[in-house]
Amino acid sequence: MQLKINNQHHQLREPYPASLQEVLDLLVPDLKPKGIAVAMNQQVVPRSLWQQTSVPDQAELLIITATQGG
């Protein structure tokens, strides 16, 4: 399985992660879920659906971090 996360390519071997949450846990283990959004193939996936959303081969994930400014 090949994925692209924030423009970085990743090659995964079987057994493949079953959900978006498992992909994030595996490939971005220090990710803090507060203050971020994840889009898969240009569609935002609500955090409440990460555990049940499967990730297809060749998916493109974008992790967006909220920032403060003024």
C-alpha positions in Angstrom: 0.0 0.0 0.0 1.3 3.4 -0.9 0.2 6.6 0.8 1.2 10.2 0.6 1.0 12.2 3.9 1.8 16.0 3.6 3.6 15.3 0.4 5.8 12.5 1.8 5.5 9.1 0.3 5.1 6.1 2.5 5.1 2.4 1.5 3.2 0.1 3.9 3.5 -3.7 4.0 0.8 -6.2 5.0 -1.0 -6.4 7.3 -2.3 -2.9 6.3 -3.8 -0.6 8.9 -7.6 -1.1 9.1 -8.5 2.6 9.7 -7.4 6.1 9.3 -6.7 6.2 13.1 -4.3 3.2 12.7 -2.5 4.8 9.8 -2.0 8.0 11.9 -0.9 6.0 14.9 1.6 4.1 12.8 3.1 6.8 10.6 2.7 9.9 12.8 3.0 8.5 16.4 3.6 11.9 18.1 0.5 13.5 16.5 -1.6 15.4 19.0 -5.2 15.0 17.9 -6.3 18.3 19.5 -6.2 21.2 17.1 -5.7 19.3 13.9 -7.8 18.3 10.9 -7.1 15.4 8.5 -8.2 15.4 4.9 -8.1 12.3 2.8 -8.1 12.8 -1.0 -9.1 16.4 -0.5 -12.1 15.6 1.8 -11.9 16.4 5.5 -12.6 13.4 7.7 -14.2 14.3 11.0 -12.2 13.0 14.0 -15.3 11.0 15.1 -14.9 8.9 12.0 -11.2 8.2 12.0 -11.6 4.8 13.7 -14.1 3.6 11.1 -12.7 5.2 8.0 -10.6 2.9 5.8 -7.7 4.2 3.8 -7.4 3.1 0.2 -4.1 2.4 -1.6 -2.7 5.6 -3.2 -4.6 7.8 -0.7 -3.3 11.3 -0.1 -3.6 12.6 3.4 -3.2 16.1 4.5 -2.7 16.9 8.2 -3.5 20.5 9.1 -2.5 22.0 12.4 -4.5 25.0 13.8 -2.3 27.9 14.7 -2.9 31.0 16.8 -2.1 34.4 15.5 -3.2 37.9 15.5 
